[in-house]
Amino acid sequence: MNGPARYIGWCARAAALLWLATAPAPVGAISGVVRDVDGGVVPGATVTATRGSDERKTITNSAGRYRLDGLAPGQYRVEAHLAGFRRAVADAIAIEPTGDAECNFVLQLGILTHADFVAPPGGFQGALRTANAVLHLRVAQVVGVRLLGPSRSLLTTEHRALVLSVAKDNTGRIRRGEAVTFWQVQAGEWDEDGCLSVGQNPAYRVDDELVGLFQREPDGKLVELTGGQFMFRVVDGAVAWQREPLEGIREQMPVAEFVRALLTVMAKRP
């Protein structure tokens, strides 16, 4: 090969190497649909794909669908999140140089809240001083799960109950059938990161009856005292009392007698 030919060949190889060095790396995409546990689509959810320091985000459309484009090949952690739902995570979603990846999510209810109950000082004795209402409840519906606290917190079961009766010191009564929302601590649900937490109390079920201590606020709203710690189960019309002894209160009292006795104890406290 003469000099000019060698020079042309060298230039061609150099140009090819330069093109390879500057050509964009192969890219792919992750797409899918976000639904709730009933199969309905979830619009407005944030979907995030992370690989090392590279993070991409998008929002699901009105059909619950999303697509993240321009992703380099590799393994991605993908999360879907929307206020009112528990975060869903998919690890090791692979983007190959030759194709895209599909990743669908199902979101479960998990309401973030901090202000639905009052934590009275002094434990049960403090609750007796703080409460100004005693409610006899029947569980009408188990609504879902709630998320307590900012991080790695216990998810507990939330319940909506119908009020059968309420009284203390003639402060007034609310009509039969008014809805009250409450929730039980340590019910054996899940924490924020998806780790099973085994609770001490069995979860409430529909038609369970309970007697609970509540606080009536100036606007008339009834606020639960400390997330179910001061709920007493009613079994076959009698209250299962397994707390410290109180004057006039005994195990297996009929519910009406128990409420009257508890109100008597509360009336003696400042």
C-alpha positions in Angstrom: 0.0 0.0 0.0 1.5 3.3 -1.1 1.8 6.4 1.2 -1.5 8.2 0.2 -3.5 5.0 0.6 -2.0 4.3 4.1 -2.8 7.8 5.1 -6.4 7.5 4.0 -6.8 4.2 5.8 -5.3 5.7 9.0 -7.7 8.7 8.8 -10.7 6.4 8.3 -9.7 4.3 11.4 -9.2 7.5 13.4 -12.6 8.8 12.4 -14.3 5.6 13.3 -12.6 5.6 16.7 -13.6 9.2 17.3 -17.2 8.4 16.4 -17.3 5.4 18.8 -15.8 7.6 21.6 -18.4 10.4 21.1 -21.5 8.4 20.1 -24.2 8.3 22.7 -24.4 5.2 24.9 -27.4 2.9 24.2 -30.4 4.0 26.3 -33.6 2.3 27.3 -36.8 3.0 29.2 -38.9 1.7 32.1 -42.6 1.9 31.8 -45.7 0.5 33.4 -49.0 1.2 35.2 -49.7 2.0 38.8 -53.0 0.6 40.3 -54.6 0.4 43.8 -55.5 -2.9 45.5 -59.0 -2.9 43.9 -57.4 -2.7 40.4 -58.2 1.0 39.8 -55.6 3.1 38.1 -53.7 5.7 40.2 -53.0 9.0 38.4 -50.6 11.5 39.9 -48.3 9.0 41.5 -44.6 9.8 41.5 -42.4 7.1 40.0 -38.6 7.3 40.6 -35.9 5.2 39.1 -32.4 5.2 40.8 -29.1 3.8 39.7 -26.2 5.0 41.8 -26.3 8.8 41.7 -28.5 8.9 38.7 -32.2 9.6 39.6 -35.1 10.0 37.2 -38.7 10.9 38.1 -42.0 11.1 36.4 -45.7 11.3 37.2 -48.4 8.8 36.2 -51.0 10.1 33.7 -54.8 9.9 33.9 -54.6 6.2 33.0 -52.1 5.5 35.7 -49.3 4.9 33.2 -45.7 6.2 33.3 -42.6 6.1 31.2 -39.0 6.9 32.1 -36.8 7.4 29.0 -33.1 7.9 28.4 -31.9 5.3 30.9 -28.5 3.8 30.5 -28.2 0.0 30.7 -27.9 -1.4 34.2 -29.9 -2.3 37.3 -32.4 0.2 38.7 -34.4 0.6 41.9 -37.9 1.8 41.0 -40.4 3.3 43.5 -44.0 4.5 43.2 -45.5 6.8 45.8 -48.6 8.9 46.3 -49.8 10.6 49.5 -52.3 8.4 51.2 -50.7 5.2 50.0 -47.7 3.1 51.1 -44.6 3.4 49.0 -44.1 0.4 46.6 -40.5 -0.6 45.6 -39.1 -2.8 42.9 -35.4 -3.6 43.1 -33.1 -4.8 40.3 -35.1 -3.7 37.3 -32.7 -4.4 34.4 -32.3 -2.1 31.4 -30.6 -4.0 28.5 -28.9 -2.3 25.6 -31.4 -3.9 23.2 -34.7 -3.2 24.9 -36.9 -1.5 27.5 -38.3 -2.9 30.8 -41.8 -3.0 32.2 -42.5 -2.4 35.9 -46.1 -2.3 37.3 -47.1 -1.3 40.8 -50.0 -2.0 43.2 -50.3 0.7 46.0 -51.8 -0.1 49.3 -53.5 2.4 51.6 -51.4 4.0 54.2 -52.5 7.4 55.5 -49.8 9.6 57.0 -51.1 11.3 60.1 -50.0 12.6 63.5 -52.9 14.4 65.0 -55.9 12.0 65.3 -55.4 11.2 69.0 -54.5 12.8 72.3 -51.7 11.3 74.4 -52.6 12.1 78.0 -49.7 12.2 80.5 -49.8 9.7 83.3 -50.9 6.6 81.5 -54.3 5.2 82.3 -54.8 7.4 85.4 -54.0 10.4 83.2 -56.5 9.2 80.6 -59.2 9.0 83.3 -58.5 12.7 84.1 -58.3 13.8 80.5 -61.3 12.0 79.0 -64.6 13.7 79.0 -66.5 11.1 77.1 -67.1 7.4 77.3 -68.2 5.7 74.1 -69.8 2.4 73.6 -68.8 1.4 70.0 -69.6 -1.1 67.4 -67.1 -1.5 64.6 -68.9 -0.9 61.3 -66.0 -1.0 58.9 -62.2 -1.7 58.8 -61.0 1.2 56.6 -57.4 0.4 56.0 -53.9 0.9 57.5 -52.4 4.1 58.9 -48.8 5.2 59.1 -47.6 6.5 62.5 -44.7 8.8 62.8 -42.0 10.1 60.4 -39.8 7.0 59.8 -39.8 3.2 60.4 -43.1 3.5 62.2 -45.8 1.0 63.0 -48.7 0.7 60.6 -51.8 0.0 62.5 -55.3 -0.9 61.5 -57.8 2.0 61.3 -61.5 1.4 62.1 -64.7 3.4 61.6 -67.2 2.6 64.3 -70.8 3.6 65.1 -71.4 5.2 68.5 -74.0 3.4 70.6 -73.8 5.7 73.5 -71.7 8.5 75.0 -71.8 10.3 78.4 -70.0 12.0 81.2 -71.2 14.6 83.7 -74.1 15.5 81.6 -71.8 17.1 79.0 -74.3 16.1 76.3 -75.0 13.2 74.0 -74.4 12.6 70.3 -77.0 11.0 68.3 -77.0 7.2 67.8 -75.2 6.1 64.7 -72.6 8.9 64.5 -69.4 7.7 62.9 -66.2 7.8 65.0 -62.7 6.9 63.6 -60.2 5.2 65.8 -57.2 2.9 65.5 -55.4 0.3 67.5 -51.7 0.4 68.4 -49.6 -2.8 68.0 -52.2 -4.6 65.9 -49.5 -6.6 64.0 -49.5 -4.7 60.7 -46.4 -3.4 58.8 -43.8 -0.7 59.3 -42.9 1.9 56.7 -40.2 -0.2 55.2 -42.3 -3.3 54.7 -41.0 -5.3 57.6 -43.6 -7.4 59.5 -44.3 -6.1 63.0 -46.0 -8.6 65.3 -48.3 -6.8 67.6 -49.7 -7.6 71.0 -53.4 -7.1 70.3 -55.7 -8.9 67.8 -57.0 -6.5 65.1 -60.6 -5.3 65.5 -63.2 -6.8 63.2 -66.5 -5.7 61.9 -69.3 -5.9 64.6 -66.8 -6.0 67.4 -68.1 -3.9 70.4 -65.8 -1.8 72.5 -65.9 0.9 75.3 -63.4 3.7 74.8 -62.2 6.9 76.4 -62.4 10.0 74.3 -61.9 13.7 74.6 -64.6 16.1 73.3 -63.0 19.2 71.9 -64.7 22.7 72.1 -66.0 22.3 68.6 -67.7 19.0 69.5 -65.2 16.7 67.8 -64.4 13.5 69.6 -60.7 12.7 69.7 -59.4 9.3 70.7 -57.0 8.9 73.5 -53.7 7.4 72.4 -54.5 5.2 69.5 -56.6 2.5 71.0 -54.7 2.0 74.3 -57.9 2.9 76.2 -60.4 0.7 74.3 -62.0 -2.2 76.3 -63.5 -5.1 74.4 -67.1 -6.1 74.9 -67.7 -9.9 74.6 -71.2 -11.2 74.8 -72.4 -8.0 76.4 -69.7 -7.9 79.1 -66.5 -5.9 79.3 -63.2 -7.8 79.4 -61.4 -5.8 82.0 -57.7 -6.6 82.3 -56.3 -3.4 83.8 -55.4 -2.1 87.2 -58.1 -2.4 89.8 -60.6 0.4 90.0 -63.3 1.1 92.6 -66.6 -0.4 91.5 -65.2 -2.1 88.4 -64.8 -5.8 88.0 -64.1 -8.3 85.2 -67.0 -9.3 83.0 -69.3 -6.4 84.0 -72.3 -5.9 81.7 -71.5 -3.0 79.4 -74.1 -0.6 80.8 -72.9 -1.2 84.4 -69.3 -0.8 83.3 -70.0 2.5 81.6 -71.8 3.8 84.7 -69.0 2.6 87.0 -66.3 4.2 84.8 -68.1 7.5 84.7 -68.4 7.4 88.5 -64.6 7.0 88.8 -64.0 9.7 86.3 -66.4 12.1 88.0 -64.3 11.9 91.2 -61.1 13.0 89.4 -60.3 16.7 88.9 
